[in-house]
């Protein structure tokens, strides 16, 4: 199980994430491609909250497909196209992840592969073997 931490010598996280994660050498590593707010039927969710929820659900489904758990996620990288949407993204992320706080990077970018996409989330999960 990864060990998450926030050293007192670094400013506290601004939302629900951890500054570091320690992973044992004997572990399965899952690298997850960027997931967007596209439902399994191929339709794009409408609005930032809905796209964030769907992107996170897609990440969770890839994790489950690898036989892993949400608590195995050690890192997420989030790309958003509009800084005005960050509060909505954080609200949904906090609700979906609950008390689990993986390491996190947030980038504000000019655009994604499809102009309808407002967010993309890539992730990494580690499972002790």
N, CA, C and O atoms as a Tinker XYZ file with bonds, in Angstrom:
   516  protein
     1  N      0.854000   -1.174000    0.000000    73     2
     2  CA     0.000000    0.000000    0.000000    64     1     3
     3  C      0.898000    1.235000    0.000000    63     2     4     5
     4  O      1.788000    1.342000    0.843000    81     3
     5  N      0.683000    2.165000   -0.925000    73     3     6
     6  CA     1.485000    3.389000   -0.942000    64     5     7
     7  C      1.307000    4.181000    0.359000    63     6     8     9
     8  O      0.245000    4.159000    0.981000    81     7
     9  N      2.348000    4.861000    0.739000    73     7    10
    10  CA     2.302000    5.724000    1.927000    64     9    11
    11  C      2.292000    7.177000    1.444000    63    10    12    13
    12  O      3.263000    7.640000    0.843000    81    11
    13  N      1.207000    7.887000    1.703000    73    11    14
    14  CA     1.065000    9.276000    1.287000    64    13    15
    15  C      1.490000   10.191000    2.431000    63    14    16    17
    16  O      1.261000    9.882000    3.600000    81    15
    17  N      2.113000   11.324000    2.087000    73    15    18
    18  CA     2.557000   12.225000    3.145000    64    17    19
    19  C      2.648000   13.669000    2.656000    63    18    20    21
    20  O      2.746000   13.944000    1.461000    81    19
    21  N      2.611000   14.568000    3.620000    73    19    22
    22  CA     2.774000   16.006000    3.412000    64    21    23
    23  C      3.767000   16.509000    4.457000    63    22    24    25
    24  O      3.393000   16.707000    5.613000    81    23
    25  N      5.030000   16.720000    4.067000    73    23    26
    26  CA     6.013000   17.142000    5.058000    64    25    27
    27  C      5.706000   18.534000    5.602000    63    26    28    29
    28  O      5.207000   19.389000    4.869000    81    27
    29  N      5.996000   18.766000    6.868000    73    27    30
    30  CA     5.713000   20.073000    7.465000    64    29    31
    31  C      6.587000   21.191000    6.900000    63    30    32    33
    32  O      6.331000   22.366000    7.161000    81    31
    33  N      7.608000   20.839000    6.135000    73    31    34
    34  CA     8.512000   21.826000    5.545000    64    33    35
    35  C      8.034000   22.330000    4.188000    63    34    36    37
    36  O      8.726000   23.105000    3.529000    81    35
    37  N      6.829000   21.880000    3.766000    73    35    38
    38  CA     6.216000   22.304000    2.511000    64    37    39
    39  C      4.823000   22.833000    2.845000    63    38    40    41
    40  O      4.138000   22.285000    3.708000    81    39
    41  N      4.408000   23.897000    2.160000    73    39    42
    42  CA     3.070000   24.449000    2.398000    64    41    43
    43  C      2.016000   23.352000    2.237000    63    42    44    45
    44  O      2.144000   22.484000    1.374000    81    43
    45  N      0.990000   23.394000    3.059000    73    43    46
    46  CA    -0.084000   22.401000    3.006000    64    45    47
    47  C     -0.749000   22.420000    1.630000    63    46    48    49
    48  O     -0.841000   23.478000    1.006000    81    47
    49  N     -1.214000   21.261000    1.148000    73    47    50
    50  CA    -1.907000   21.212000   -0.139000    64    49    51
    51  C     -3.115000   22.157000   -0.159000    63    50    52    53
    52  O     -3.791000   22.354000    0.851000    81    51
    53  N     -3.361000   22.729000   -1.335000    73    51    54
    54  CA    -4.462000   23.677000   -1.467000    64    53    55
    55  C     -5.818000   23.001000   -1.619000    63    54    56    57
    56  O     -6.852000   23.662000   -1.530000    81    55
    57  N     -5.825000   21.693000   -1.846000    73    55    58
    58  CA    -7.071000   20.923000   -1.891000    64    57    59
    59  C     -6.729000   19.491000   -1.500000    63    58    60    61
    60  O     -5.697000   19.254000   -0.872000    81    59
    61  N     -7.572000   18.544000   -1.857000    73    59    62
    62  CA    -7.383000   17.168000   -1.377000    64    61    63
    63  C     -6.384000   16.391000   -2.238000    63    62    64    65
    64  O     -6.769000   15.659000   -3.150000    81    63
    65  N     -5.115000   16.561000   -1.938000    73    63    66
    66  CA    -4.055000   15.773000   -2.552000    64    65    67
    67  C     -2.893000   15.701000   -1.578000    63    66    68    69
    68  O     -2.876000   16.400000   -0.565000    81    67
    69  N     -1.920000   14.852000   -1.889000    73    67    70
    70  CA    -0.730000   14.698000   -1.063000    64    69    71
    71  C      0.492000   15.153000   -1.847000    63    70    72    73
    72  O      0.518000   15.057000   -3.074000    81    71
    73  N      1.501000   15.646000   -1.142000    73    71    74
    74  CA     2.729000   16.069000   -1.813000    64    73    75
    75  C      3.597000   14.894000   -2.226000    63    74    76    77
    76  O      4.323000   14.995000   -3.215000    81    75
    77  N      3.546000   13.788000   -1.507000    73    75    78
    78  CA     4.405000   12.660000   -1.827000    64    77    79
    79  C      3.725000   11.331000   -1.620000    63    78    80    81
    80  O      2.735000   11.217000   -0.898000    81    79
    81  N      4.286000   10.316000   -2.279000    73    79    82
    82  CA     3.815000    8.942000   -2.113000    64    81    83
    83  C      5.030000    8.027000   -2.173000    63    82    84    85
    84  O      5.834000    8.103000   -3.102000    81    83
    85  N      5.153000    7.176000   -1.188000    73    83    86
    86  CA     6.234000    6.195000   -1.161000    64    85    87
    87  C      5.651000    4.854000   -1.568000    63    86    88    89
    88  O      4.633000    4.416000   -1.031000    81    87
    89  N      6.310000    4.206000   -2.526000    73    87    90
    90  CA     5.834000    2.941000   -3.073000    64    89    91
    91  C      6.932000    1.894000   -2.900000    63    90    92    93
    92  O      8.105000    2.173000   -3.148000    81    91
    93  N      6.554000    0.702000   -2.480000    73    91    94
    94  CA     7.540000   -0.369000   -2.312000    64    93    95
    95  C      8.063000   -0.835000   -3.671000    63    94    96    97
    96  O      7.435000   -0.602000   -4.703000    81    95
    97  N      9.208000   -1.487000   -3.654000    73    95    98
    98  CA     9.823000   -1.970000   -4.893000    64    97    99
    99  C      9.029000   -3.098000   -5.538000    63    98   100   101
   100  O      9.011000   -3.216000   -6.764000    81    99
   101  N      8.375000   -3.926000   -4.734000    73    99   102
   102  CA     7.606000   -5.052000   -5.263000    64   101   103
   103  C      6.157000   -4.644000   -5.457000    63   102   104   105
   104  O      5.309000   -4.875000   -4.595000    81   103
   105  N      5.888000   -4.036000   -6.600000    73   103   106
   106  CA     4.538000   -3.545000   -6.844000    64   105   107
   107  C      4.190000   -3.638000   -8.324000    63   106   108   109
   108  O      5.066000   -3.589000   -9.187000    81   107
   109  N      2.890000   -3.773000   -8.601000    73   107   110
   110  CA     2.366000   -3.672000   -9.973000    64   109   111
   111  C      2.110000   -2.205000  -10.238000    63   110   112   113
   112  O      1.554000   -1.513000   -9.386000    81   111
   113  N      2.504000   -1.717000  -11.406000    73   111   114
   114  CA     2.319000   -0.311000  -11.766000    64   113   115
   115  C      1.376000   -0.221000  -12.958000    63   114   116   117
   116  O      1.589000   -0.866000  -13.984000    81   115
   117  N      0.338000    0.584000  -12.807000    73   115   118
   118  CA    -0.626000    0.811000  -13.874000    64   117   119
   119  C     -0.536000    2.277000  -14.276000    63   118   120   121
   120  O     -0.726000    3.168000  -13.448000    81   119
   121  N     -0.248000    2.519000  -15.534000    73   119   122
   122  CA    -0.211000    3.880000  -16.066000    64   121   123
   123  C     -1.460000    4.051000  -16.916000    63   122   124   125
   124  O     -1.705000    3.276000  -17.841000    81   123
   125  N     -2.247000    5.074000  -16.595000    73   123   126
   126  CA    -3.551000    5.267000  -17.234000    64   125   127
   127  C     -3.494000    6.472000  -18.160000    63   126   128   129
   128  O     -3.133000    7.575000  -17.749000    81   127
   129  N     -3.854000    6.244000  -19.406000    73   127   130
   130  CA    -3.920000    7.335000  -20.380000    64   129   131
   131  C     -4.904000    8.393000  -19.925000    63   130   132   133
   132  O     -5.792000    8.129000  -19.115000    81   131
   133  N     -4.737000    9.592000  -20.455000    73   131   134
   134  CA    -5.655000   10.670000  -20.132000    64   133   135
   135  C     -7.093000   10.285000  -20.446000    63   134   136   137
   136  O     -7.399000    9.805000  -21.538000    81   135
   137  N     -7.966000   10.502000  -19.475000    73   135   138
   138  CA    -9.386000   10.191000  -19.623000    64   137   139
   139  C    -10.173000   11.498000  -19.667000    63   138   140   141
   140  O     -9.922000   12.418000  -18.888000    81   139
   141  N    -11.115000   11.562000  -20.581000    73   139   142
   142  CA   -11.945000   12.755000  -20.756000    64   141   143
   143  C    -13.386000   12.442000  -20.386000    63   142   144   145
   144  O    -13.701000   11.320000  -19.989000    81   143
   145  N    -14.245000   13.418000  -20.516000    73   143   146
   146  CA   -15.641000   13.266000  -20.124000    64   145   147
   147  C    -16.498000   12.596000  -21.168000    63   146   148   149
   148  O    -17.598000   13.065000  -21.460000    81   147
   149  N    -16.016000   11.507000  -21.736000    73   147   150
   150  CA   -16.769000   10.746000  -22.736000    64   149   151
   151  C    -17.332000    9.493000  -22.081000    63   150   152   153
   152  O    -16.609000    8.700000  -21.480000    81   151
   153  N    -18.637000    9.342000  -22.215000    73   151   154
   154  CA   -19.338000    8.177000  -21.654000    64   153   155
   155  C    -19.018000    6.925000  -22.475000    63   154   156   157
   156  O    -18.538000    7.033000  -23.603000    81   155
   157  N    -19.280000    5.737000  -21.919000    73   155   158
   158  CA   -19.036000    4.500000  -22.670000    64   157   159
   159  C    -19.746000    4.444000  -24.024000    63   158   160   161
   160  O    -19.279000    3.765000  -24.938000    81   159
   161  N    -20.871000    5.153000  -24.160000    73   159   162
   162  CA   -21.589000    5.143000  -25.448000    64   161   163
   163  C    -21.005000    6.132000  -26.454000    63   162   164   165
   164  O    -21.515000    6.263000  -27.567000    81   163
   165  N    -19.921000    6.837000  -26.059000    73   163   166
   166  CA   -19.252000    7.761000  -26.972000    64   165   167
   167  C    -19.735000    9.197000  -26.908000    63   166   168   169
   168  O    -19.170000   10.062000  -27.577000    81   167
   169  N    -20.767000    9.472000  -26.121000    73   167   170
   170  CA   -21.259000   10.845000  -26.018000    64   169   171
   171  C    -20.422000   11.624000  -25.001000    63   170   172   173
   172  O    -19.883000   11.061000  -24.048000    81   171
   173  N    -20.332000   12.921000  -25.232000    73   171   174
   174  CA   -19.562000   13.790000  -24.352000    64   173   175
   175  C    -20.492000   14.383000  -23.299000    63   174   176   177
   176  O    -21.532000   14.951000  -23.630000    81   175
   177  N    -20.114000   14.247000  -22.033000    73   175   178
   178  CA   -20.898000   14.849000  -20.950000    64   177   179
   179  C    -20.882000   16.372000  -21.117000    63   178   180   181
   180  O    -19.923000   16.933000  -21.648000    81   179
   181  N    -21.930000   17.022000  -20.670000    73   179   182
   182  CA   -22.059000   18.474000  -20.830000    64   181   183
   183  C    -21.712000   19.193000  -19.535000    63   182   184   185
   184  O    -22.260000   18.868000  -18.482000    81   183
   185  N    -20.819000   20.155000  -19.600000    73   183   186
   186  CA   -20.463000   20.966000  -18.445000    64   185   187
   187  C    -19.278000   20.389000  -17.685000    63   186   188   189
   188  O    -18.990000   19.195000  -17.764000    81   187
   189  N    -18.601000   21.253000  -16.952000    73   187   190
   190  CA   -17.383000   20.859000  -16.251000    64   189   191
   191  C    -17.621000   19.801000  -15.185000    63   190   192   193
   192  O    -16.869000   18.829000  -15.111000    81   191
   193  N    -18.642000   19.962000  -14.364000    73   191   194
   194  CA   -18.888000   18.974000  -13.315000    64   193   195
   195  C    -19.166000   17.603000  -13.912000    63   194   196   197
   196  O    -18.619000   16.602000  -13.450000    81   195
   197  N    -20.006000   17.551000  -14.928000    73   195   198
   198  CA   -20.348000   16.268000  -15.550000    64   197   199
   199  C    -19.140000   15.650000  -16.245000    63   198   200   201
   200  O    -18.943000   14.438000  -16.170000    81   199
   201  N    -18.331000   16.461000  -16.918000    73   199   202
   202  CA   -17.139000   15.929000  -17.579000    64   201   203
   203  C    -16.110000   15.451000  -16.560000    63   202   204   205
   204  O    -15.453000   14.432000  -16.772000    81   203
   205  N    -15.967000   16.187000  -15.450000    73   203   206
   206  CA   -15.031000   15.762000  -14.411000    64   205   207
   207  C    -15.472000   14.438000  -13.817000    63   206   208   209
   208  O    -14.662000   13.528000  -13.641000    81   207
   209  N    -16.750000   14.329000  -13.510000    73   207   210
   210  CA   -17.273000   13.082000  -12.951000    64   209   211
   211  C    -17.041000   11.919000  -13.910000    63   210   212   213
   212  O    -16.621000   10.841000  -13.489000    81   211
   213  N    -17.311000   12.130000  -15.192000    73   211   214
   214  CA   -17.144000   11.042000  -16.161000    64   213   215
   215  C    -15.666000   10.700000  -16.339000    63   214   216   217
   216  O    -15.316000    9.523000  -16.424000    81   215
   217  N    -14.802000   11.697000  -16.397000    73   215   218
   218  CA   -13.365000   11.428000  -16.551000    64   217   219
   219  C    -12.845000   10.620000  -15.358000    63   218   220   221
   220  O    -12.075000    9.677000  -15.537000    81   219
   221  N    -13.261000   10.985000  -14.152000    73   219   222
   222  CA   -12.835000   10.247000  -12.963000    64   221   223
   223  C    -13.430000    8.840000  -12.972000    63   222   224   225
   224  O    -12.740000    7.878000  -12.633000    81   223
   225  N    -14.695000    8.708000  -13.352000    73   223   226
   226  CA   -15.289000    7.375000  -13.466000    64   225   227
   227  C    -14.502000    6.525000  -14.463000    63   226   228   229
   228  O    -14.291000    5.334000  -14.232000    81   227
   229  N    -14.068000    7.129000  -15.567000    73   227   230
   230  CA   -13.284000    6.393000  -16.560000    64   229   231
   231  C    -11.958000    5.931000  -15.953000    63   230   232   233
   232  O    -11.541000    4.792000  -16.167000    81   231
   233  N    -11.293000    6.813000  -15.196000    73   231   234
   234  CA   -10.057000    6.426000  -14.511000    64   233   235
   235  C    -10.344000    5.265000  -13.562000    63   234   236   237
   236  O     -9.634000    4.259000  -13.576000    81   235
   237  N    -11.374000    5.400000  -12.744000    73   235   238
   238  CA   -11.726000    4.346000  -11.787000    64   237   239
   239  C    -12.024000    3.023000  -12.503000    63   238   240   241
   240  O    -11.658000    1.956000  -12.011000    81   239
   241  N    -12.683000    3.093000  -13.659000    73   239   242
   242  CA   -13.016000    1.873000  -14.406000    64   241   243
   243  C    -11.771000    1.203000  -14.985000    63   242   244   245
   244  O    -11.707000   -0.025000  -15.042000    81   243
   245  N    -10.785000    1.985000  -15.414000    73   243   246
   246  CA    -9.522000    1.404000  -15.884000    64   245   247
   247  C     -8.812000    0.741000  -14.708000    63   246   248   249
   248  O     -8.281000   -0.361000  -14.842000    81   247
   249  N     -8.802000    1.410000  -13.558000    73   247   250
   250  CA    -8.190000    0.844000  -12.348000    64   249   251
   251  C     -8.873000   -0.490000  -12.006000    63   250   252   253
   252  O     -8.195000   -1.489000  -11.767000    81   251
   253  N    -10.186000   -0.504000  -11.985000    73   251   254
   254  CA   -10.930000   -1.736000  -11.673000    64   253   255
   255  C    -10.652000   -2.812000  -12.722000    63   254   256   257
   256  O    -10.539000   -3.992000  -12.388000    81   255
   257  N    -10.543000   -2.409000  -13.982000    73   255   258
   258  CA   -10.260000   -3.358000  -15.048000    64   257   259
   259  C     -8.907000   -4.046000  -14.883000    63   258   260   261
   260  O     -8.696000   -5.147000  -15.393000    81   259
   261  N     -8.001000   -3.395000  -14.172000    73   259   262
   262  CA    -6.682000   -3.981000  -13.892000    64   261   263
   263  C     -6.681000   -4.766000  -12.584000    63   262   264   265
   264  O     -5.637000   -5.249000  -12.146000    81   263
   265  N     -7.861000   -4.893000  -11.958000    73   263   266
   266  CA    -7.949000   -5.623000  -10.693000    64   265   267
   267  C     -7.394000   -4.834000   -9.518000    63   266   268   269
   268  O     -6.924000   -5.411000   -8.537000    81   267
   269  N     -7.451000   -3.512000   -9.624000    73   267   270
   270  CA    -6.935000   -2.646000   -8.570000    64   269   271
   271  C     -8.079000   -1.848000   -7.954000    63   270   272   273
   272  O     -9.221000   -1.918000   -8.409000    81   271
   273  N     -7.747000   -1.080000   -6.898000    73   271   274
   274  CA    -8.741000   -0.276000   -6.184000    64   273   275
   275  C     -8.393000    1.209000   -6.315000    63   274   276   277
   276  O     -7.264000    1.571000   -6.644000    81   275
   277  N     -9.376000    2.046000   -6.054000    73   275   278
   278  CA    -9.157000    3.497000   -6.080000    64   277   279
   279  C     -8.023000    3.877000   -5.135000    63   278   280   281
   280  O     -7.239000    4.776000   -5.440000    81   279
   281  N     -7.931000    3.210000   -4.003000    73   279   282
   282  CA    -6.876000    3.526000   -3.031000    64   281   283
   283  C     -5.479000    3.198000   -3.552000    63   282   284   285
   284  O     -4.487000    3.585000   -2.935000    81   283
   285  N     -5.387000    2.486000   -4.686000    73   283   286
   286  CA    -4.091000    2.201000   -5.306000    64   285   287
   287  C     -3.613000    3.350000   -6.192000    63   286   288   289
   288  O     -2.456000    3.363000   -6.614000    81   287
   289  N     -4.485000    4.311000   -6.477000    73   287   290
   290  CA    -4.083000    5.458000   -7.303000    64   289   291
   291  C     -3.111000    6.316000   -6.501000    63   290   292   293
   292  O     -3.428000    6.766000   -5.400000    81   291
   293  N     -1.922000    6.538000   -7.065000    73   291   294
   294  CA    -0.898000    7.319000   -6.361000    64   293   295
   295  C     -0.682000    8.695000   -6.967000    63   294   296   297
   296  O     -0.138000    9.579000   -6.304000    81   295
   297  N     -1.100000    8.897000   -8.220000    73   295   298
   298  CA    -0.865000   10.187000   -8.869000    64   297   299
   299  C     -1.944000   10.452000   -9.901000    63   298   300   301
   300  O     -2.368000    9.558000  -10.634000    81   299
   301  N     -2.377000   11.701000   -9.938000    73   299   302
   302  CA    -3.247000   12.150000  -11.025000    64   301   303
   303  C     -2.660000   13.442000  -11.598000    63   302   304   305
   304  O     -2.069000   14.255000  -10.888000    81   303
   305  N     -2.846000   13.593000  -12.891000    73   303   306
   306  CA    -2.489000   14.838000  -13.571000    64   305   307
   307  C     -3.755000   15.310000  -14.261000    63   306   308   309
   308  O     -4.350000   14.582000  -15.056000    81   307
   309  N     -4.161000   16.524000  -13.956000    73   307   310
   310  CA    -5.415000   17.064000  -14.476000    64   309   311
   311  C     -5.115000   18.241000  -15.387000    63   310   312   313
   312  O     -4.350000   19.137000  -15.029000    81   311
   313  N     -5.718000   18.233000  -16.559000    73   311   314
   314  CA    -5.590000   19.306000  -17.533000    64   313   315
   315  C     -6.959000   19.959000  -17.671000    63   314   316   317
   316  O     -7.940000   19.273000  -17.958000    81   315
   317  N     -7.041000   21.260000  -17.474000    73   315   318
   318  CA    -8.292000   21.982000  -17.676000    64   317   319
   319  C     -8.054000   23.113000  -18.674000    63   318   320   321
   320  O     -6.962000   23.675000  -18.754000    81   319
   321  N     -9.093000   23.430000  -19.425000    73   319   322
   322  CA    -8.965000   24.450000  -20.460000    64   321   323
   323  C     -9.403000   25.839000  -20.007000    63   322   324   325
   324  O     -9.194000   26.818000  -20.723000    81   323
   325  N    -10.005000   25.929000  -18.835000    73   323   326
   326  CA   -10.484000   27.228000  -18.359000    64   325   327
   327  C    -10.274000   27.312000  -16.851000    63   326   328   329
   328  O    -10.859000   26.523000  -16.110000    81   327
   329  N     -9.451000   28.251000  -16.378000    73   327   330
   330  CA    -9.213000   28.342000  -14.937000    64   329   331
   331  C    -10.477000   28.622000  -14.133000    63   330   332   333
   332  O    -10.514000   28.336000  -12.936000    81   331
   333  N    -11.501000   29.167000  -14.752000    73   331   334
   334  CA   -12.755000   29.438000  -14.048000    64   333   335
   335  C    -13.443000   28.135000  -13.624000    63   334   336   337
   336  O    -14.336000   28.160000  -12.777000    81   335
   337  N    -13.040000   27.003000  -14.201000    73   335   338
   338  CA   -13.654000   25.714000  -13.895000    64   337   339
   339  C    -12.962000   24.942000  -12.783000    63   338   340   341
   340  O    -13.415000   23.856000  -12.419000    81   339
   341  N    -11.880000   25.473000  -12.238000    73   339   342
   342  CA   -11.101000   24.724000  -11.250000    64   341   343
   343  C    -11.917000   24.407000   -9.994000    63   342   344   345
   344  O    -11.837000   23.289000   -9.484000    81   343
   345  N    -12.678000   25.336000   -9.500000    73   343   346
   346  CA   -13.469000   25.079000   -8.285000    64   345   347
   347  C    -14.454000   23.932000   -8.503000    63   346   348   349
   348  O    -14.606000   23.077000   -7.632000    81   347
   349  N    -15.123000   23.905000   -9.656000    73   347   350
   350  CA   -16.057000   22.807000   -9.956000    64   349   351
   351  C    -15.310000   21.476000  -10.039000    63   350   352   353
   352  O    -15.787000   20.463000   -9.528000    81   351
   353  N    -14.142000   21.476000  -10.679000    73   351   354
   354  CA   -13.349000   20.250000  -10.790000    64   353   355
   355  C    -12.955000   19.757000   -9.409000    63   354   356   357
   356  O    -13.086000   18.568000   -9.118000    81   355
   357  N    -12.471000   20.653000   -8.551000    73   355   358
   358  CA   -12.042000   20.252000   -7.214000    64   357   359
   359  C    -13.201000   19.714000   -6.380000    63   358   360   361
   360  O    -13.033000   18.763000   -5.617000    81   359
   361  N    -14.365000   20.319000   -6.524000    73   359   362
   362  CA   -15.551000   19.852000   -5.780000    64   361   363
   363  C    -15.880000   18.409000   -6.156000    63   362   364   365
   364  O    -16.115000   17.571000   -5.286000    81   363
   365  N    -15.896000   18.130000   -7.452000    73   363   366
   366  CA   -16.223000   16.783000   -7.916000    64   365   367
   367  C    -15.105000   15.811000   -7.525000    63   366   368   369
   368  O    -15.377000   14.712000   -7.042000    81   367
   369  N    -13.854000   16.216000   -7.733000    73   367   370
   370  CA   -12.727000   15.339000   -7.391000    64   369   371
   371  C    -12.770000   14.958000   -5.914000    63   370   372   373
   372  O    -12.582000   13.791000   -5.571000    81   371
   373  N    -13.015000   15.927000   -5.041000    73   371   374
   374  CA   -13.078000   15.653000   -3.607000    64   373   375
   375  C    -14.202000   14.676000   -3.283000    63   374   376   377
   376  O    -14.026000   13.770000   -2.469000    81   375
   377  N    -15.345000   14.856000   -3.914000    73   375   378
   378  CA   -16.480000   13.958000   -3.672000    64   377   379
   379  C    -16.177000   12.546000   -4.169000    63   378   380   381
   380  O    -16.499000   11.571000   -3.490000    81   379
   381  N    -15.568000   12.428000   -5.334000    73   379   382
   382  CA   -15.308000   11.105000   -5.925000    64   381   383
   383  C    -14.188000   10.361000   -5.189000    63   382   384   385
   384  O    -14.285000    9.151000   -4.983000    81   383
   385  N    -13.122000   11.075000   -4.789000    73   383   386
   386  CA   -11.989000   10.424000   -4.143000    64   385   387
   387  C    -12.192000   10.270000   -2.639000    63   386   388   389
   388  O    -11.512000    9.459000   -2.010000    81   387
   389  N    -13.106000   11.026000   -2.054000    73   387   390
   390  CA   -13.338000   10.931000   -0.613000    64   389   391
   391  C    -12.077000   11.265000    0.155000    63   390   392   393
   392  O    -11.439000   12.286000   -0.103000    81   391
   393  N    -11.715000   10.410000    1.098000    73   391   394
   394  CA   -10.537000   10.684000    1.930000    64   393   395
   395  C     -9.226000   10.298000    1.247000    63   394   396   397
   396  O     -8.150000   10.617000    1.754000    81   395
   397  N     -9.303000    9.616000    0.101000    73   395   398
   398  CA    -8.074000    9.242000   -0.614000    64   397   399
   399  C     -7.506000   10.480000   -1.302000    63   398   400   401
   400  O     -8.206000   11.145000   -2.066000    81   399
   401  N     -6.245000   10.788000   -1.033000    73   399   402
   402  CA    -5.627000   12.001000   -1.565000    64   401   403
   403  C     -4.312000   11.669000   -2.268000    63   402   404   405
   404  O     -3.244000   11.846000   -1.682000    81   403
   405  N     -4.371000   11.188000   -3.519000    73   403   406
   406  CA    -3.142000   10.884000   -4.240000    64   405   407
   407  C     -2.366000   12.163000   -4.563000    63   406   408   409
   408  O     -2.888000   13.269000   -4.423000    81   407
   409  N     -1.119000   12.000000   -4.996000    73   407   410
   410  CA    -0.371000   13.165000   -5.443000    64   409   411
   411  C     -1.078000   13.724000   -6.669000    63   410   412   413
   412  O     -1.790000   13.001000   -7.366000    81   411
   413  N     -0.879000   15.020000   -6.931000    73   411   414
   414  CA    -1.677000   15.643000   -7.981000    64   413   415
   415  C     -0.933000   16.814000   -8.614000    63   414   416   417
   416  O     -0.232000   17.569000   -7.941000    81   415
   417  N     -1.105000   16.938000   -9.918000    73   415   418
   418  CA    -0.623000   18.090000  -10.664000    64   417   419
   419  C     -1.793000   18.625000  -11.471000    63   418   420   421
   420  O     -2.560000   17.856000  -12.050000    81   419
   421  N     -1.930000   19.944000  -11.509000    73   419   422
   422  CA    -3.000000   20.604000  -12.270000    64   421   423
   423  C     -2.362000   21.546000  -13.277000    63   422   424   425
   424  O     -1.518000   22.371000  -12.928000    81   423
   425  N     -2.778000   21.412000  -14.532000    73   423   426
   426  CA    -2.287000   22.298000  -15.583000    64   425   427
   427  C     -3.458000   22.970000  -16.275000    63   426   428   429
   428  O     -4.484000   22.338000  -16.528000    81   427
   429  N     -3.305000   24.239000  -16.578000    73   427   430
   430  CA    -4.288000   24.978000  -17.366000    64   429   431
   431  C     -3.687000   25.091000  -18.761000    63   430   432   433
   432  O     -2.596000   25.630000  -18.950000    81   431
   433  N     -4.431000   24.568000  -19.733000    73   431   434
   434  CA    -3.901000   24.491000  -21.090000    64   433   435
   435  C     -4.846000   25.173000  -22.084000    63   434   436   437
   436  O     -5.989000   25.487000  -21.753000    81   435
   437  N     -4.357000   25.394000  -23.295000    73   435   438
   438  CA    -5.140000   26.098000  -24.315000    64   437   439
   439  C     -6.257000   25.239000  -24.893000    63   438   440   441
   440  O     -7.289000   25.770000  -25.304000    81   439
   441  N     -6.073000   23.936000  -24.932000    73   439   442
   442  CA    -7.111000   23.088000  -25.504000    64   441   443
   443  C     -6.751000   21.620000  -25.418000    63   442   444   445
   444  O     -5.617000   21.256000  -25.108000    81   443
   445  N     -7.736000   20.784000  -25.697000    73   443   446
   446  CA    -7.570000   19.335000  -25.700000    64   445   447
   447  C     -7.866000   18.806000  -27.103000    63   446   448   449
   448  O     -8.095000   19.595000  -28.020000    81   447
   449  N     -7.865000   17.506000  -27.281000    73   447   450
   450  CA    -8.009000   16.892000  -28.605000    64   449   451
   451  C     -9.320000   17.235000  -29.298000    63   450   452   453
   452  O     -9.383000   17.246000  -30.527000    81   451
   453  N    -10.355000   17.513000  -28.537000    73   451   454
   454  CA   -11.667000   17.868000  -29.078000    64   453   455
   455  C    -12.094000   19.160000  -28.385000    63   454   456   457
   456  O    -12.015000   19.243000  -27.159000    81   455
   457  N    -12.542000   20.164000  -29.128000    73   455   458
   458  CA   -12.931000   21.430000  -28.495000    64   457   459
   459  C    -14.041000   21.301000  -27.450000    63   458   460   461
   460  O    -14.201000   22.188000  -26.612000    81   459
   461  N    -14.812000   20.204000  -27.487000    73   459   462
   462  CA   -15.857000   19.980000  -26.481000    64   461   463
   463  C    -15.279000   19.572000  -25.133000    63   462   464   465
   464  O    -15.937000   19.737000  -24.105000    81   463
   465  N    -14.054000   19.040000  -25.123000    73   463   466
   466  CA   -13.451000   18.544000  -23.893000    64   465   467
   467  C    -12.985000   19.701000  -23.022000    63   466   468   469
   468  O    -12.243000   20.571000  -23.478000    81   467
   469  N    -13.421000   19.707000  -21.772000    73   467   470
   470  CA   -13.052000   20.740000  -20.814000    64   469   471
   471  C    -11.973000   20.271000  -19.849000    63   470   472   473
   472  O    -11.318000   21.087000  -19.201000    81   471
   473  N    -11.786000   18.950000  -19.750000    73   471   474
   474  CA   -10.880000   18.365000  -18.767000    64   473   475
   475  C    -10.345000   17.037000  -19.286000    63   474   476   477
   476  O    -11.015000   16.325000  -20.033000    81   475
   477  N     -9.119000   16.720000  -18.869000    73   475   478
   478  CA    -8.538000   15.408000  -19.112000    64   477   479
   479  C     -7.746000   15.038000  -17.866000    63   478   480   481
   480  O     -7.051000   15.872000  -17.284000    81   479
   481  N     -7.860000   13.776000  -17.465000    73   479   482
   482  CA    -7.179000   13.317000  -16.248000    64   481   483
   483  C     -6.413000   12.040000  -16.571000    63   482   484   485
   484  O     -6.986000   11.055000  -17.037000    81   483
   485  N     -5.109000   12.076000  -16.313000    73   483   486
   486  CA    -4.320000   10.853000  -16.416000    64   485   487
   487  C     -3.942000   10.439000  -15.007000    63   486   488   489
   488  O     -3.944000   11.256000  -14.087000    81   487
   489  N     -3.618000    9.167000  -14.845000    73   487   490
   490  CA    -3.367000    8.674000  -13.498000    64   489   491
   491  C     -2.348000    7.546000  -13.511000    63   490   492   493
   492  O     -2.005000    6.982000  -14.550000    81   491
   493  N     -1.881000    7.247000  -12.306000    73   491   494
   494  CA    -0.987000    6.118000  -12.106000    64   493   495
   495  C     -1.427000    5.424000  -10.825000    63   494   496   497
   496  O     -1.734000    6.072000   -9.824000    81   495
   497  N     -1.451000    4.097000  -10.872000    73   495   498
   498  CA    -1.837000    3.310000   -9.701000    64   497   499
   499  C     -0.742000    2.286000   -9.423000    63   498   500   501
   500  O     -0.092000    1.784000  -10.340000    81   499
   501  N     -0.555000    1.995000   -8.162000    73   499   502
   502  CA     0.446000    1.031000   -7.705000    64   501   503
   503  C     -0.247000    0.044000   -6.768000    63   502   504   505
   504  O     -1.005000    0.436000   -5.881000    81   503
   505  N      0.029000   -1.240000   -6.981000    73   503   506
   506  CA    -0.546000   -2.277000   -6.120000    64   505   507
   507  C      0.580000   -3.164000   -5.609000    63   506   508   509
   508  O      1.339000   -3.727000   -6.398000    81   507
   509  N      0.687000   -3.288000   -4.304000    73   507   510
   510  CA     1.695000   -4.170000   -3.727000    64   509   511
   511  C      1.424000   -5.602000   -4.168000    63   510   512   513
   512  O      0.274000   -6.023000   -4.289000    81   511
   513  N      2.505000   -6.344000   -4.406000    73   511   514
   514  CA     2.358000   -7.752000   -4.783000    64   513   515
   515  C      2.915000   -8.645000   -3.685000    63   514   516
   516  O      2.886000   -9.869000   -3.810000    81   515
